Amino acid sequence: MIAGGELAGLPTQAPQPAGTPVLVVRRLGCVDYEPTWHAMRAFTDARGADTPDEIWLLEHPPVYTLGQAGRPEHLLRDVGIPLVKIDRGGQITYHGPGQLVAYLLIDLHRRCLKVRELVTLMEQAVIDCLADYGVSAERKAGAPGVYVDGAKIGALGLRVRNGRSYHGLALNVDVDLAPFSSINPCGYEGLRTVRLKDFGIADDVASVGERLLAALQRLLPPVYPADRPPA
């Protein structure tokens, strides 16, 4: 488990040389939640007009996170898992080992994306990833995320500052689902949660991460130069 390590050196302010990739992928392993959150904020604050977008693929040790408008009463009981109040949208959710987390640090203006479009894109990436495994998933009107037979398998939450996003999505791969029973997941009482393992999928988090990454890369619009907007 990494408490800081690589995360400490992530924010970049220096101009990017010619040939710099438009998307950097970081595979961070299992990292503590709060240092990762602070690193996302620092990266977003420090990035310049030419800073490449990044996607971070990782897992977290057990933690509940409560969105900026989240209601504490959605934590039903104290089971010894820390609760962190954060600045994304949405209510309460659980992160733990066996859950794939993908953080999207995207300059929306450069890709001509609106926030709602990015949310839809993330949902579609999860749906496409699950389809690769033969699992049929769908959206639910008014309840961001991805569902299989009415049970939630993927959660989303974003923060956008100055047109740049951070936070992202979480996909249950082989995570212990018991901690979800101590919350109203995403603020919904009685919402069932499922994981890929429940459908006979044996791939680990890293393997699922590569499939999800491919879907995200396929769906993300290109970076347009500032002087050449899309036609």
SVG drawing of the C-alpha trace seen along z (x, -y; Angstrom):
<svg xmlns="http://www.w3.org/2000/svg" viewBox="-35 -30 45 48">
<polyline fill="none" stroke="black" stroke-width="0.4" points="0.0,0.0 1.3,-3.4 0.6,-6.3 2.4,-9.0 5.3,-7.8 4.7,-8.5 1.7,-10.6 3.8,-13.3 5.5,-14.2 2.4,-14.3 1.5,-18.0 3.3,-19.5 3.5,-23.2 6.4,-23.2 5.6,-23.8 5.3,-20.5 7.8,-19.8 6.8,-19.0 5.6,-15.4 4.2,-15.2 1.3,-12.7 -2.2,-14.1 -3.1,-11.4 -0.9,-10.0 -2.0,-6.7 -0.8,-6.0 -1.3,-2.6 -0.8,-3.3 -1.8,0.0 -3.4,-0.3 -3.1,-3.8 -4.6,-5.5 -7.6,-7.7 -6.7,-11.1 -3.2,-11.5 -4.6,-10.5 -7.5,-13.0 -5.0,-15.8 -2.8,-14.8 -5.7,-15.1 -6.5,-18.6 -2.9,-19.7 -2.5,-18.4 -5.7,-20.2 -4.6,-23.4 -1.1,-23.3 -1.8,-22.2 -1.3,-24.6 -2.9,-24.9 -0.5,-22.3 -0.5,-19.8 -1.5,-16.4 -4.7,-14.9 -4.2,-11.9 -6.1,-8.8 -5.2,-7.1 -6.0,-3.4 -5.9,-2.2 -7.5,-0.6 -8.1,-2.0 -7.9,-0.4 -11.4,-0.3 -12.9,-3.8 -16.3,-5.5 -16.4,-8.8 -19.2,-11.4 -19.8,-13.9 -19.9,-17.7 -23.7,-17.7 -23.8,-14.3 -26.0,-13.5 -24.3,-11.9 -27.4,-9.9 -26.7,-7.7 -24.0,-6.1 -26.2,-3.7 -23.8,-2.3 -20.2,-2.6 -18.3,0.6 -14.8,-0.8 -14.2,-2.0 -13.0,-5.6 -15.3,-8.2 -13.8,-11.0 -15.8,-14.1 -14.7,-15.2 -15.5,-17.6 -17.0,-15.5 -20.7,-15.4 -22.9,-12.6 -23.7,-11.0 -21.9,-8.2 -20.0,-5.3 -17.5,-2.6 -14.1,-1.9 -12.0,1.1 -9.6,3.7 -11.0,5.5 -12.7,2.4 -11.3,0.7 -11.1,-3.1 -10.4,-5.3 -9.7,-9.0 -10.1,-11.2 -8.1,-14.4 -9.4,-15.9 -9.4,-19.4 -13.0,-19.5 -12.6,-22.7 -9.7,-21.2 -11.8,-18.2 -14.9,-20.2 -16.7,-18.2 -19.5,-19.3 -19.8,-17.8 -22.9,-15.8 -21.2,-14.5 -18.2,-13.3 -20.5,-11.6 -22.3,-9.8 -19.0,-8.9 -17.8,-7.3 -21.0,-5.3 -20.7,-4.1 -17.1,-3.0 -18.2,-0.9 -21.1,0.5 -18.7,1.4 -16.2,2.9 -18.8,5.1 -20.1,6.1 -16.7,7.4 -17.3,9.9 -20.8,10.8 -22.5,8.8 -25.4,6.6 -25.4,3.3 -27.4,0.1 -27.9,-3.4 -30.8,-4.4 -32.6,-7.7 -31.8,-10.2 -29.3,-8.0 -25.8,-8.3 -23.9,-5.0 -24.1,-1.6 -26.5,1.1 -27.0,4.8 -30.6,6.0 -31.2,3.0 -28.2,3.6 -25.3,1.1 -22.0,2.3 -20.4,-1.1 -20.5,-4.4 -19.5,-7.9 -18.6,-11.2 -16.8,-14.2 -15.6,-17.7 -14.9,-20.2 -12.8,-23.3 -11.9,-25.8 -13.0,-23.4 -10.8,-20.5 -12.2,-17.4 -11.0,-15.1 -12.4,-12.2 -14.1,-9.7 -15.6,-6.2 -15.5,-3.0 -16.2,0.5 -16.8,3.5 -14.6,6.3 -13.9,8.7 -14.6,6.3 -16.1,7.3 -19.7,6.1 -20.5,6.3 -19.5,2.7 -22.2,1.5 -24.8,2.9 -23.8,0.3 -24.7,-2.7 -27.4,-3.8 -25.2,-3.4 -25.1,-6.8 -28.0,-7.9 -30.5,-5.1 -32.0,-3.1 -31.9,0.7 -29.9,0.3 -28.3,3.6 -24.7,3.7 -23.0,6.4 -19.6,7.2 -18.1,8.8 -17.2,11.9 -20.9,12.5 -21.2,13.2 -18.3,15.7 -15.7,13.2 -12.3,14.2 -10.2,11.3 -8.4,9.3 -8.6,5.5 -5.5,4.8 -6.9,6.8 -10.4,5.2 -8.6,1.9 -6.9,2.4 -10.3,3.1 -11.9,0.1 -8.9,-2.1 -9.3,-0.9 -13.0,-1.9 -12.2,-5.3 -9.5,-6.0 -11.8,-5.0 -14.6,-7.3 -12.7,-10.4 -12.8,-13.1 -9.4,-14.2 -7.6,-17.2 -8.2,-20.2 -5.6,-22.9 -6.8,-26.2 -6.7,-27.9 -8.4,-25.0 -11.8,-24.1 -13.7,-21.1 -15.7,-21.7"/>
</svg>
